[in-house]
Amino acid sequence: MATSLLAVNAKNKLGWAPEEDPIVRMILDGEASSASEAEARYLDSHIEEIVELVNSPMPEEEFRAHPLIMMLFAHGSREWDESLA
């Protein structure tokens, strides 16, 4: 049970565990050289889904809690030290 608690606690505010985080994955795979670049690429690659979310009848609270929307609103403000990338 302690392992599952650690897994839950290890997830970031977007709901991804570090090994699942697409931004981290893009940096580690060499697809982006910084968190900001990775976020921009990820958001660009999901623009159709973002538009669908914007146009959906989803309640405001649920909309703002969606990982793509959270990333869009926080884009560029991730707590990363770009010098480490």
C-alpha positions as CSV (number, residue, x, y, z in Angstrom):
1,M,0.0,0.0,0.0
2,A,2.9,2.4,0.7
3,T,4.0,2.1,-3.0
4,S,0.6,3.2,-4.2
5,L,0.7,6.2,-1.8
6,L,4.1,7.1,-3.1
7,A,2.9,6.9,-6.7
8,V,0.0,9.2,-5.9
9,N,2.2,11.6,-4.1
10,A,4.8,11.6,-6.9
11,K,2.3,12.8,-9.5
12,N,2.5,16.4,-10.6
13,K,-0.4,18.9,-10.7
14,L,-1.4,17.7,-14.1
15,G,-1.9,14.1,-12.9
16,W,1.1,12.5,-14.5
17,A,3.7,10.5,-12.7
18,P,7.3,11.7,-13.6
19,E,7.8,8.7,-15.9
20,E,4.5,9.5,-17.7
21,D,5.0,13.2,-18.0
22,P,5.0,14.0,-21.8
23,I,7.1,17.1,-21.2
24,V,9.8,15.3,-19.3
25,R,9.7,12.5,-21.9
26,M,10.2,15.0,-24.8
27,I,13.2,16.4,-23.1
28,L,14.7,13.0,-22.2
29,D,14.1,11.8,-25.8
30,G,15.9,14.8,-27.2
31,E,12.7,16.1,-28.9
32,A,13.0,19.4,-27.0
33,S,15.8,21.3,-25.4
34,S,13.8,23.0,-22.6
35,A,10.6,22.6,-20.7
36,S,9.1,25.7,-22.5
37,E,9.9,24.2,-25.9
38,A,8.4,20.9,-24.9
39,E,5.3,22.5,-23.6
40,A,4.8,24.5,-26.8
41,R,5.3,21.4,-29.0
42,Y,3.0,19.4,-26.9
43,L,0.3,22.0,-26.9
44,D,0.7,22.6,-30.6
45,S,0.3,18.8,-31.3
46,H,-2.9,18.8,-29.3
47,I,-4.5,22.0,-30.6
48,E,-7.5,20.2,-32.1
49,E,-8.3,18.6,-28.7
50,I,-7.9,22.0,-27.0
51,V,-10.4,23.5,-29.4
52,E,-12.8,20.7,-28.8
53,L,-12.5,21.3,-25.0
54,V,-13.1,25.0,-25.4
55,N,-16.2,24.4,-27.5
56,S,-17.5,21.7,-25.3
57,P,-20.4,22.2,-22.8
58,M,-18.1,21.0,-20.0
59,P,-18.6,22.9,-16.7
60,E,-16.0,25.6,-16.0
61,E,-14.4,23.7,-13.0
62,E,-14.0,20.5,-15.0
63,F,-12.7,22.4,-18.0
64,R,-10.0,24.2,-15.9
65,A,-9.1,20.9,-14.3
66,H,-8.4,19.2,-17.6
67,P,-4.6,18.5,-18.0
68,L,-4.3,20.2,-21.4
69,I,-6.1,23.3,-20.2
70,M,-4.1,23.4,-17.0
71,M,-0.9,23.2,-19.1
72,L,-2.2,25.9,-21.5
73,F,-2.9,28.3,-18.6
74,A,0.4,27.6,-17.0
75,H,2.5,27.4,-20.1
76,G,5.9,28.9,-19.4
77,S,5.5,28.9,-15.7
78,R,6.7,25.3,-15.0
79,E,9.0,25.1,-12.0
80,W,12.1,24.0,-14.0
81,D,15.6,25.2,-14.0
82,E,16.1,25.6,-17.7
83,S,19.9,25.6,-17.2
84,L,19.7,21.9,-16.3
85,A,18.0,21.0,-19.6
